[in-house]
Amino acid sequence: MPRCRSLLLLPCILLLALSPAGAGPLKTLTIATGSSAGTYYPIGAAIAAIMNASIEGTVARAIPSRGSIENLLWLERGDVELGIAQQDVTYYALHGQEAFAGRALGGVRALSALYPEMIQAVVRRDAAVRSIADLRGRRVALGAQGSGTAFNARQILQAAGVLQEVRAVEAPFEEAMTQLEQGNLDAAFITAGVPTRVIQALSERVPIRILPIDGPLREELMRRYPFFSEASLPAGSYGAPGAIGTVAITALLVCQAALPEETVTQLLQALFANLAYLKQAHPRGADITLEAAPHGLAVPLHPAAARFFAARVN
Ligand code: GLU
């Protein structure tokens, strides 16, 4: 794979670009991702590496964050040019609904659908908790403040009728997994592409179980929130003996509405010429394809992205 080899040359390319003989000023692009132990981070880092190796005069970098809501706020403020965010959260942000009531963010556009993120409610296998309803009275990590994870956790607990009765904690992924391992928490929610590194790592230290979100609860959730779709974690995920029903939402690559058209076109050209590199960064990278990228979007594409896909996808 010649592309991968050229990515290994990245430090040399950067040095050349930074040398006094380099042509013109460098353009810096920052991609807001998520916890370094989640899935946004490895995918965002791979996108940055592809851009660095393919677009002359550009230095891209992925930075960690607390998740979707924080990424969208950073984009709106102009702190970052690019980000990864859940489609449900992005839609509500654009329309000033749900967590964004009264503070719509107008400056965000979609570049591409990426992959499905699954709602994973993690418990220790030795816990006497078998369902979301069993979380009544339990200590539950919803996710970090500013994450799409915490946003979804509240929706799910509410639909199950236990939101007011759980002892809710806001904690980032790594901290939630440590507290779960030590027995200080009973459950932790994570909305992320599977396998999620931090859950995988916990399952190698202590047996875990993902609580099912299926049957009437799943129907009710999909009725209330049309962004949820039916999904299942494959058998074998984190040591599960069988498949586990849950709901999923789509992760999007998003950008500032004001990002120059040329930058968007170069980025998409580079991305879709290097899909093999995304795939080796994380298994969910395999879901990113030219055909799937513009489909099922509820968030408007940046005009240059709309033109890019119109010229290539039927
Ligand atoms: N979807 C998560 C959130 O916005 C982040 C997932 C990840 O880091 O992979 O909270």
Boltz pocket constraint, residues with backbone or C-beta under 6 A from the ligand:
constraints:
  - pocket:
      binder: B
      contacts: [[A, 33], [A, 34], [A, 35], [A, 38], [A, 39], [A, 40], [A, 41], [A, 66], [A, 67], [A, 68], [A, 69], [A, 84], [A, 85], [A, 86], [A, 117], [A, 143], [A, 146], [A, 147], [A, 148], [A, 149], [A, 150], [A, 191], [A, 192], [A, 193]]
      max_distance: 6.0
